[in-house]
Amino acid sequence: MQAQFDCSDRVAIVTGGSRGIGRAIAEGLAAAGASVVPASRTESDVEAVVESIREDGGEAHAATVDVADRDSIDALVSETADAFGGVDVVVNNAGMNPDSALGKPESVDPEGFDGTLEVNLQGAFACAQAAAEHLHESDHGSVINVASVGGVVGLPRQHPYVASKHGLVGITKSMALDWAPEVRVNAIAPGYVATEFIEGAMENEKIKQSLIDRTPLDRFADPEELAGPAVFLASDAASYVTGSVLSADGGWTAK
């Protein structure tokens, strides 16, 4: 039987789902037929995503979450199960890379370091952990961790971020071993994506162009280009894929 990129029988949570990569993934999963719960800390932002999905004929429910707060995560999972009857897919996209966590090792603020790991690494693990029972009861249980090229190679002056994303790749592989065969666990490793955050941080055109020059496809990705990898990993087309890191970096790590 030919595998289909069809998610019509799946319920998906997308953290950090109000903008950028998260919004694109939420909308992509909805377009593939999934019932989607985009979640972030700002209710009005996720409501805008839900409205967009519904206008396109999809099913969605808005929820708020702080992935640094386990009670908030538990509430998100319960709210999703109440709205749609279960949880089949968890996309861990929420992340941060604050200014206080940037710089040479001697200048990194300890609170910025701890906060980055708390959201990017511990938060992702906690979301998967909270949804574990639902995922194991599902016939299509899947966890998709949005990592980064910074989870595969080093990036200067981004030590907490790189540590968190390397850790997320490691957790992806370990969790895939422990939860097989019932639940598949994979990661996506994007390169530089033209989100509002990145564009705002790239005011220096010389630095921006140097990053583009470093990318074989000669441009930043559009957020929508990350939806395809997520739909693939959530669908039966990836039914034999687990413990993998799918690079979507324009060739960055190949160079």
N, C-alpha and C positions, 0 to 999 in steps of 0.2 A: 504494500500500500504506500502510495506516495505521501511523504510528510507534508503537512500544510503549515503555513505561517498564519495560523488561526488561533485566536485566544478567546473565542466566543464563550467558552465554558469556564472561564477563569475570573477570579476576583483578585485584583492587584492593588497593593498599597505602594505608593511612591512617596518616600520622604524627600523633603526639599522639593516638593512638586509644584511650587507656585511660580517658578520662573526658570529661565535658562534651560539647562540639560534636563532637569526634573520635569518641567512643564512639557518639554518636547517628548519625553518618554511617556508621560501620562497620556498625552494626546495621541501618541503613536499606538499605545496599547489599546486605548479606547477605539481607535480606528480599526484595529485588528479584532475588535469584538469583545474585549474584556470590560468588566465592570470595574471602574477605577476609583480609588480613594487617594487623591493628591492631598498631601499633608505638609504643613509648615507651621511656623509660629504665628503667622499673620492670617487671621480668618478671612479678611477681605480679599487677600491675594489668591487664596485657594478657591474662594467662591467665584472669582473671575475665571479661573481655569475650568471649573465645573460648568459654568454657564457656557463657555466656549465649546466644551465637549458635548453638552446637551444640544446646543444649536446645530451641531453636526450629526445629531442623531445617536450619540453615544450615551452610555449610562455612567453616572459618576456621583460621588458623594463627597462633600467638603468636610475636612477634619483638620483640627489643629494638633500639633505635637511639638514638644521640646525633647529632642533625642538625648539630651543630657539629664533627663528626668524620667526614671523608670516608671513612676506612677502615670506619667503622661503617655508613655509608650504603651503600657497595659491598657489604658483607656482607649487609645487609638485602635488597638487590635480588637477590643470588645465592641467598639462602635462600628468597625468594619464588619464584624461577624453579625451584628444585629441588623445592619443595613442590607447585607447581601448573602448572609447565611454561612459565611466561612472566609477563609483566606487561602488562596492558592499560590500567590506570588508576592514576594516582598522585594522591592527595589530600594536598596539603601543608597540614596543619593545625597542626603543632607551632609553638608560639609562646610568647613571654614578654613581660612588661612589669614588670620589677622595680622595687621602691621606689627603688633607686639611680638609676633612669632617669627618675624623675618630678620635677616641679618647674619653676620658672622657668629659663630658659636658663642663667643664671649659676650655678645650683646643681646642674645635672645632672652626675653622676659620669662621667668619660670611660670608665671600664671598663663601667659600666652601659650607656652609649651603644653602645660597640663590641659588647658581648655581645648586646644586643637586635637589632642588625642582623645579627650572625653567625647567630643562630638564625632570626629571622623572615624574613630576606631571602636571605642567602647559603645558609642551610640548605635553603630551598625550591628555589632554583636548583640546588643540588648534587644534590638528590633527583631532580629531573627530568632533569638531565644524566646521572646514573648509570644511569637507566632508559631512556635514549634509544634504545638499540639494540632493546630489547624493544618499546618503544612504536611504533617505526617498522615493526617486523615484524608488529605486530598489525593486524587489520582494524578495530579499535575503539580505537586509541590516544587517550588523553585525559588531560590534566593539569588538575586542579582546585585552584586556589590559594585558600585561605581567607584573605581580606584582612580588611577592616573598613570601617565608615563612616570610620574614621581614615585610610583609603587614598583617600578621595574628598574629604573636607573636613578642616579643621583641628580639633584638640582641644586645649584649653589644658592646659599642664603635662604633656604626653605627647609631647614632641618626638622622642625616639628611636623610640618606637612608631609615631607618625604617619609619620616618615621611612621606616621599614621597610615599612609597609603601602602608602604611596604608591609606593615602589620596587617592591613586589610587583605592584601594578597595572600599572606600566610594563613590568616583565618579562613579565607575562601577555600584553600586547599585542604586544611585540616577538617573543616566542617563538612566538606564534600565527602571525606572518608568516613566520618562518623555517621552521617545521615544517609549514606547510600544503603540500599538502592531506592528508598522511598522518596527522598528529596534531593534534587540536583542543586548544586551551589556553584556559581560561576561569577566571574568579575569582568567588567569592561574597563579598559585602560585608555581613556581619551588623552589626546594631546591638547594643544591650545584650542579652545572653542570660543567663538565670537559671542560671548554672553555680555550682558550689561556690566557684570563685575569685571571681566577681563578688559573690556573696552575702556572702562573707567580707570583701570589701573595702568593702561598702556598709553598714557598721555605723551610719553616720550616716543616719538615716531621712529627714532633711530633704533631704540630697543625693540620696538614692535617689528620693524622690518628685519632686524637680525634674527628674530625668532621665526619669521616667515621664511627667510632665506635658509634657515636650518631645517625646514620641513620640506621633504621631497615633493609633496603635492603643492607647495608654493603658496599656501594660504592657511588661515585658521579654518576650523570646521564650523559649519552652521549647527546650532543646537539640534535641529531636526535630523541631522545626519547621525546622531546617537540613538535615535528612536529605533532604527532598523536593527542594530545589534541587540537591543533590549527585547524587541518583539521576537527575534530569532531565538534568543535564549529562553524566553518564556513559553515558546510554542513547542509543539511536537516535532518540529523540524530539528530541534536540538535535543531530542529524546535520549541520545547516547553521549551527550556532552555534559561532563561535570568535573569540577576541580580545575577548570581552564580559565585563563586570562585572555580575553579577546582584545587585541590592540585595535584601537580606532584612532590612530595618531598621525595619519597622513604620511607615514613612513618614518616618523621621528626616531623610534628605537631601532630601526633597521640601518640607520645612517652611521 
